[in-house]
Amino acid sequence: MSAGIVLPSAEDAVAVAREILQRHPDARVLALHGELGAGKTTLIKGFCIALGVTDHTSSPSFAIVNEYRRANGEALYHFDLYRIRNPRELRDIGFEEYVDSGAYCFIEWPELADGLLPPDALHVYVDPRPDGSRSITLADQPR
């Protein structure tokens, strides 16, 4: 576990995303953990902006995955696994090919992937704090 990062407000998501990317420059699969409404999607929007995505970003709650293009043309993937019932559904959409592609993959509700994440995935824990800010903890392994 790395030292916590504070996300004071949604407006600070891009700066926090940049800090995480600087701390972990080789990370391509980022698994975002947190309760419903914790701020996972907000942080992923920050990652998208930090990585040069100019498209409108939103949670792929019903589509499971959204694909965005960075300014350099590279693909970036945002997964929301909230509605997944079993890992077979992920295999059916080629989840393993996405996470093994070398492209950035941001995954909400990664615990539902049940063993399909690569071992080098960066686990990002987003925890609300009483003052409305978020505590961000980074780990190489799920806790």
C-alpha positions in Angstrom: 0.0 0.0 0.0 1.3 3.4 -0.8 0.6 6.5 1.2 -2.8 7.9 0.8 -3.7 10.8 -1.5 -6.5 13.2 -0.7 -9.0 14.1 -3.4 -10.5 17.3 -2.0 -13.3 17.7 -4.6 -14.4 16.5 -8.0 -12.6 19.6 -9.5 -9.3 18.1 -8.3 -9.7 14.7 -10.0 -7.4 15.6 -13.0 -4.6 16.7 -10.6 -5.0 13.5 -8.5 -5.1 11.3 -11.6 -1.9 12.9 -12.9 -0.2 12.2 -9.5 -1.3 8.6 -9.6 0.0 8.2 -13.2 3.3 9.8 -12.3 3.7 7.5 -9.3 2.9 4.4 -11.4 4.0 5.2 -15.0 3.9 1.6 -16.1 0.4 0.9 -14.8 -2.1 0.2 -17.6 -4.8 -1.6 -15.7 -6.2 0.3 -12.8 -8.8 -1.4 -10.7 -11.0 1.2 -8.8 -12.6 -0.1 -5.6 -15.1 1.8 -3.5 -18.7 1.9 -2.5 -21.5 3.2 -4.7 -21.1 6.9 -5.0 -17.5 6.9 -3.7 -16.1 8.9 -6.7 -14.7 6.1 -8.9 -16.3 7.5 -12.1 -15.2 11.0 -11.2 -11.6 9.9 -10.8 -11.8 7.9 -14.1 -13.0 11.1 -15.8 -9.9 12.8 -14.3 -7.7 10.0 -15.7 -9.3 10.4 -19.2 -8.6 14.1 -19.2 -5.0 13.7 -17.9 -4.4 11.2 -20.7 -5.7 13.4 -23.4 -9.2 12.1 -24.1 -11.3 14.9 -25.5 -14.6 12.9 -25.9 -17.4 13.2 -23.3 -16.9 10.5 -20.7 -19.5 8.7 -18.7 -19.9 5.5 -16.8 -20.6 2.5 -19.0 -23.1 1.1 -16.5 -25.3 -0.6 -19.2 -22.7 -1.2 -21.9 -20.1 -2.6 -19.5 -17.3 -0.9 -21.4 -16.8 2.5 -23.1 -13.9 3.0 -25.5 -12.4 6.5 -25.8 -9.6 7.8 -28.0 -6.6 9.8 -26.7 -5.3 12.7 -28.6 -2.5 10.4 -30.0 -5.2 8.0 -31.3 -4.6 5.3 -28.8 -7.6 3.6 -27.3 -8.5 3.8 -23.6 -11.2 1.6 -22.0 -13.5 2.3 -19.0 -15.3 -0.8 -17.6 -18.2 -0.7 -15.1 -18.7 -4.3 -13.9 -21.5 -3.4 -11.4 -24.1 -5.4 -13.4 -21.9 -8.4 -14.1 -23.4 -11.6 -12.6 -20.4 -13.9 -13.3 -17.0 -13.8 -14.9 -18.2 -15.8 -17.9 -20.0 -12.6 -19.1 -16.6 -10.9 -19.1 -15.0 -13.7 -21.1 -17.9 -13.3 -23.6 -17.0 -9.6 -24.3 -13.2 -10.4 -24.5 -12.3 -8.8 -21.2 -9.0 -10.6 -21.0 -8.0 -9.3 -24.4 -8.7 -5.7 -23.3 -6.7 -5.9 -20.1 -3.8 -7.7 -21.9 -3.8 -5.2 -24.8 -1.4 -2.7 -23.3 -4.0 0.0 -23.5 -5.2 1.9 -20.4 -8.1 0.0 -18.7 -10.0 1.6 -15.8 -12.2 -0.9 -14.1 -15.0 -0.1 -11.6 -16.1 -2.9 -9.4 -13.1 -5.1 -10.2 -13.9 -7.6 -7.5 -16.6 -8.9 -9.9 -13.8 -9.9 -12.4 -13.0 -12.8 -10.1 -9.4 -13.6 -11.0 -9.4 -12.1 -14.6 -7.3 -9.1 -13.7 -3.6 -9.2 -14.6 -1.2 -9.6 -11.7 0.3 -6.2 -12.3 -3.0 -4.3 -12.0 -2.9 -1.2 -9.8 -5.6 -1.3 -7.2 -7.0 2.2 -6.4 -9.2 2.5 -3.3 -11.6 5.4 -3.1 -13.0 6.1 0.3 -15.3 9.0 1.2 -14.3 11.0 4.2 -16.6 12.9 6.6 -15.6 16.3 5.2 -16.8 15.3 1.7 -13.3 14.7 0.3 -12.0 11.3 -0.7 -9.1 9.2 0.5 -7.2 7.4 -2.3 -5.0 4.4 -1.4 -2.9 2.6 -4.0 -1.9 -1.0 -3.8 -0.3 -3.7 -5.9 -2.6 -6.3 -4.6 -6.3 -6.3 -3.6 -6.9 -5.8 0.1 
